[in-house]
Amino acid sequence: MLENLDALLLARMQFAFTVSFHFFFPAFSIGLASYLAVLEGLWLKTGKPVYLDLFKYWLKIFAIAFAMGVVSGIVMSYQFGTNWAVFSDRAGPVIGPLMAYEVLTAFFLEAGFLGVMLFGMQKVGKRLHFAATLMVALGTFVSAFWILSVNSWMQTPQGYFIGPNGQFMPGENWLEIIFNPSFPYRLVHTVMAAYLTTAFVVGGVGAWHLLKDKANPHARKMFSMAMWMATIVTPLQIAAGDAHGLNTLEHQPQKVMAMEGHYQSHPDGAPMILFGIPDSEAKTVRYAIEIPKLSSLILKHDPNAPLAGLDTIPDDEEPPVPVVFWSFRVMVGLGFAMLGIGLWSLWGRLRGRLYEMPWLHRAAVMMGPAGFAAVLAGWITTEVGRQPFVVYGMLRTADAASPLDAPAVAASLLAFVLVYFTVFGIGVLYILKLMGKPPHAGEVGVKRGDTGPIRTAGITPGPTQNPGGEDTLPGDRQGAREDA
């Protein structure tokens, strides 16, 4: 029994490690693909070279991040068959087609147009190249659509029946499966998180170069665009998160109980516990700092509304409260920090001093990785809060694992850790190296020497440069000379 428990824990650690690594890259590439589309569209509309330069600057970074996202995502698919064979067998009739739709739509869309986007500026017209960029951006969104539909069905399953072999079988209406109760909220919340992640990376890079040269027009432009995104989207994200929380309270109440730290029910209004140390054995939050009745006001819109606690849930169905409690607070805290940066930048913009505020720029540099930390904390809140179920309320995680020995799982986990930190560590360092170079006029796009990480993903680009060494569109050589 102990050996099986150890194997289960190791299998969960392995999937958590690989999916956490993977989540970083789509969270960045989804937003960056849309940012590239905006940059190219603004260049086509205004003709200003600064937009083309920024497009080429971020295109190189996107290529590497996208490739690493593809490679890291493939690994997770194999784990469904190795470590989670029972889950694959039981839930395969539902989740298998959904993941196949992701491949048939998003992956083919991205694969069909990615080469044109990265290496086609010399070979196709301006509008066709812009259309390819739009298709790649659309592909990243469609990919998120299907993957989040799968995850949401595991959180709030519907539209199925249990077959004779104990399998989850799809009912007559696939739309009930795809658009399950939590899916719309999760999709909006996650996609906006990806946009904010990209915005704060772009803003951090722009701020870094403004601290070195506040007159750099390219750094000014990217910083200004990123701060507009932070100012406008962060309040929308907070509102979307609140709506998502209300939906979670309806369909997964014990997750919200863990997030709030409510071990006990509150019949006359529940407090909002800001900080404390959850003690699951004693069923209390020690040293709690709380605001009376605020949790009921937020969740029920009535300060005196009763809220049930974990004392109404069987002990073997409680999620790990300390992990969920703190990951939720990390996510919320970073969200309000992003809001603060956005409002600070708006104040500076209205005063005409957006590029003359070094402390704002330093804060933006520090907040550059904040989006990644927030999406990881949000994922931990979502997935750990679902425990002990892999399909909420229907299939326990302990019953979904493959019958493997702990040493086998431990060996593969160790291999993943070593390979991931080596391969993806090198990729991340290279991305940081590219970000450390200031954008400039006449920026060169993706070259042969920049495509090592792309070949890792199985994409072999063709020639990307003209004899002069610059990427230009047909009929736009005058524009290239002006950019230089």
N, C-alpha and C positions, 0 to 999 in steps of 0.2 A: 504493500500500500504506500509506504513512504517513497519507494522508488518511482511509482506512478505519479505521486504528487510532485516530486522533484522534476520529472520529465514535463509535466504540465506547466509548472512555473517557468522552466527553461524555454519551453515552446512559446509561452506568452511573452517572455523577455525578448526572444528572437524576433517575433513579429513586431513587437513594439519598437525595437531598435531599428529594424529595416523600414517600417512605415514612417517612423519619425524622420529618418534620413531622407526618405523619398518625399515627404510632405513639403520639405523646404523648397524643393525645386519647382514643383507645380505652383505653389503659392507665389513664387516669384515670376515664373514664366507666363502664367495666366494674365497677370497685370501688365507685364512687360510687353507681351504681344499686342495688347490693346494700346499701350503707350506708343509703340512703334507705328501702329496704324494711324494714331493721331498725329504723330510727327510727320509721317509721309503725306498725310492728307493736308496738313497745314502748309507743307512745302509746295505741294501741287497748287494749292489755292492762292498762296501769297507770293511764291517764288523766292522767298527769303532763304539764303543759303544756310543760315543758322539751323534751320529745321532739318535740312539734309545732313548737315554735319552731325547733329545729335542722333539722327536716325542711324547713321553708319557707326557712330561710337557705341550705341547701345545694342546694335545688331550683333556685334561680335560677342558681347556678353550674353545676349539671349541665346546664341547658337550653342555656347558651352553649357549654359544652365538647362536648356531644353534637352540636349544630349544626355546629360547626367540624370535628368528626370526620367527619360525613357529607360535607361539602363537600370536605374534603381527600382523602377516600377516592375520590370520584368521579373526580378527576383522574387517579389511578393507573390506572384501568381504560382510559382512552383511550391511555395509553402502551403498553399491550399491542399496540394496533393501529398506533401511529405508529412507535415506536422498536424494538419487539420483535415484528414481524410474523411472522418465521420461527418464533419460539418459539410464538406463538399458533397458527400453522398446524400445527406438529408436535405440540404438547402439548394443543391445544384439545379434542380428543375426550375427554380425561381431566379437565382442569382446568375446562373450560367447564361441564359439568353440576354439578360441585361448587360453583362460584361461583354458579350459578343456584339451587341448593338454598339457599344463604345468603340470596339475595334472597327466595325463595318462603317461607322459614321465618322467619328472624331479622328481615329488614327489614320484612316485612309485619306481624310480631308487634309490633315496636317502633312502626311507623307507626300501627297500629291502636289502640294504647293510650297512646301518648305524649301525645296531646292531652288525654285524660282525666286522665292523671297531672299534667300541667302546669296545666291550666285547668279541671278538672272538680270541684273541691272544693265549689262551690256547686250543682252540677247533679246529682250522683249521691250515693248513700249512702256511709257510711264504709267498709263492707266492699267495695263495688264499687270504690271509689277505691283501696283497699289492694290489691285484686286487679289493678287496672291497673298499680300500681307494681310488683307482683311480676312481671307479664308483661313489663314493660320490662326489669327486671333479668334475667329469663330470656332475653329477646331478645338482650341484650348478650352473654350467655354462649353462646347458640347461634351468634351471628355469629362469635365467637372460635373456636368448634368447627369451623365449615366453613373459615374462612380458614386456621386452623392445620393442618387436614387437607390443604389444597392445598399449603401450604408444606412440610409434612412429607413429602408424596409426592415433591416435588421433591428433598428431601434423601435419602429412602430409598424410591425407586420400586419398586412391585411391583404385581402383578395386571394387567399389560398385555402386549400383544404388538405388534410392529412391523408395521404394515400395508404394503401394496404401494407406497404413496406416501411411506414413511418416517415415517408418523405413529404416535404412541403410541395404540394402540387399547385400550379397556377390555376385560378378559376377562369371563368369565361371572359372576364374583363381585365385585360392587362393594365388598363389605365388606373385601376384601383391599386395595383402593385406599384406602378411607376410613381404615381402622385399620391403616395401614402401620406398620412396626416402630418408628419414632421418634415417632409421633403421640401415644400416651398420655403419654409422658414430657414432650413439648413442651407439650401442653395443660395438664397439671398445673403445670408450671414457669411457664408464661406467665400463667395465670390467677392463681396465687398472687402473682406479681410485680405484677399489676394491683391486687390487694387491698392489698399492701404499699405500692405507690405512693400509693394513696388514703389509706391509714392515716397515712403520714408527711406528706401534705399537710394532712389534718385535724388531726393532732397538731401540726404546725408552726403552723397558724392558731390552734389553741387555746392553744399556748404563747405566741404573740405577744400575745394578749389577756390571758393570765395575768400576763405581765410588766408590763402596764399596770394590771391590776386583778385581783389574785389571788382576790378574793371573787366574781368573776363566775360565777354558777352554770352558765351555758351553756358558757363557756370550760372550766370544770372538767369538765363532762360529756363534751364532745367530746375533750378531752385524755385523760381516763381511758379512754374507749372506744378511742381510737387506740393508746394504749400497751398495752392488753390485746392488741390485734391484733398489734402489734410483738413483744410478748413470746411469744405463742403461735405465730404463723405463721412468724416468721423462722427458728426452728430447723427447722420442717417444710420450709421452702423450701430451706434448705441441704441437707437430706437428699434432697429431690427433685432438686436440682441435681446431687448426687453420683450418683444413679441415672441421671439423664439423661446424665451424662458417661460412665458405664460403657456405656450403650447406644450413645453416639456412638463410643466406642472400638471397639465390635464392628462397626458399620456404616460409619463414616467415620474410619478410623484416622488418616489424614493431618491431619484437623482437630485431633484431640487432640495429635498430634505438634507442630503449630504452636502450640497453646495452651500446651503444656509447654515449648516451645523445644528439643525433642529433635531436633537435626539428625543426630545419630549414634545408632546402636543401642547398647543397654546389655544385654549378655548376662547380667550378674551383678547386676542390680538398678539401676534408674534413679533419679537424684536428683530432688528437687523443686527447680526453679530459682525462687527467690522473685523476684528482680529481676536485670536485666542488660540488655544492648543487643544484640538479635539482629542478626547480620551474615549475610545470606543468600548473599553472594558468597563469604565465607570459610567458610560452613557452621558457624558457632559462635556462641555467646552470649558476648559480651565482658563482662568485669567481673562475671561471674555470682556471685550470692550464693545458695548452694544448701544443701539438707539431704540428705545421702546416703541413697539407697534409699527415700526417702519417697514418691516418685511410684509406684514399684512397689507399695509397701504400700497406697496409696490405690486404685490402678487394678486391681491384681491380688490384693490382700489377702495379699501375700507379699513381704517386703522384698528377696528374692533373685530374684524372678521376672524373666525377661528382657522387655524392651520394645523393639520395633522403632522405628527413627528414620526421618527423612526420607531417609536414604541408601538406603532400600529403595524409595523412590518416584521415578519418573521426574521429571526437573527440570521438564518442562512440565505436570506435574500437581500441583506443590506450590502450596499457597495462599500468599498474602503473609504470611509469618511475623511480621514486626514488628507489623503491624496486629492480627492475631489474638492474638498474645502479650500485647500491652498492653491491648487491650479486655477480654480475659478477666480480667486482673488488676484492672482498674477495677471490673468487675462483682463479682468475689469480694470485693475490698476494701470496697466499699460494702455488700455483704451482711453482712460481719462488723461493720461500723460500725452497721448497723441492729440486729444482735443485741446490740451493746454498749448502745445506747440502750434496747432492751427490757429488758435485765437491770438497767440503772441505774434505770429507772422501777419495776421490780418491787421492787428494794431500797428505794426511797423509799416505795412503796405499803405494804410490810410494816412500815415504821417510822412510817407515818401522816403522812408528810411529802411526798406526791406533789405537792401544790400549794404547797409551801414551799421549793422547790429551784430558785432562779433560774438556776443554771448548767445544770441539766438542761433547763430551758425554753429557754435560749439555744442549747443544743446541738440541741434539737428543732427550733427555728426554722431553724438552719443545715442540718439534715438534711431540711427540707421538700421540696426538689427532688431528693433523693437517689434516690428511686424512678425518676424520669424518666431520670436519668443511668444508673442500673443497667440499665433495660430497653433503653435505646439501646445501651449497651455490650454487652449480651447479644445484641441483634439483629446488631450488627456482627460479633461472634464467630461467630454462626451462619451469616450470609450470606457474609461474606468467607472464612470457613473452608471453605465449599463450593467456592470457586473452584479451578480455572478452569471449573467446570461450572455450568450453570443447572439441568439435570436431572442429578443426581449420577451420574457415570460413564457417562452416555449422550449428553448434548447439551452441547457446550461453549458458553460464553457468547459467544465470538467468532462462533460459527456460528448464534446465535439472533437476532442483531440485524437490523434492517431495513437495506436498502442506501441509507443516507442520506448526504448530504454534511455535513461537520463544521460549516460555517457555519449550516446550518438547525437542527441540534441545539443549537448554541451560542446561537442567537437565542432558541429556546424555553426553554432553561435560564435565560438571563438574565431573561426575562419571568417565569418561575416565581419566581425569587429576589426580584424586585422586588414582585410581587403578594403572595407569601406573607408576606414580612416586613411589608408594609403592612397587609394585611387581617387576618391572624392575629395580628400584633403588636398591633393595636388591640384585638382580642378578648381577648388575654392580659392586656393592661393593664387592661381593664375587669373581668376576673375578679379580678385582684389588688386593684382598687379595692373590689370587693364583699367580698373577704376581709379587707381592711383595716378594714371597719366591724365593730364588735363585735356579736355576736348578742345579742338582748334579748327580753324578754317581749313578747308580742303581735307577733311578727315577721310581716311581710307577705309573702305568696307572690309568684309571678310576676305582674307587671303588664304592661299594654300597653307602657309605656315601657321595659320590660326585654327586649323581644322583637326588637330590631333584628337581632342575629346569627341569630335563629331564622328570620326571614323570608328571610335570605340562603339558607337551606337549603330554601326553598320551603314553609314551614309558616306559615299565616296564622291566628293564634289569634283566638278570639272574646273577648267581654268577660270579664274575670276578677275584677271587684270588685263588691261590693254598694255601695249608696249610701253606706254608712258608711266605705268604703275598706278593709275587711278581708276576707280570704278566710276563709269559714267553711263548714262542712258543714251540710246541712239539719238542723234540730233541735239545733244545737250553738251557738246564740248565747250561751248562758250560759257555755260553755267559752271562747268568744272574749273575753267580758268578764273572765273570770278570768285569761286569758293576759295581758290588757292591764294 
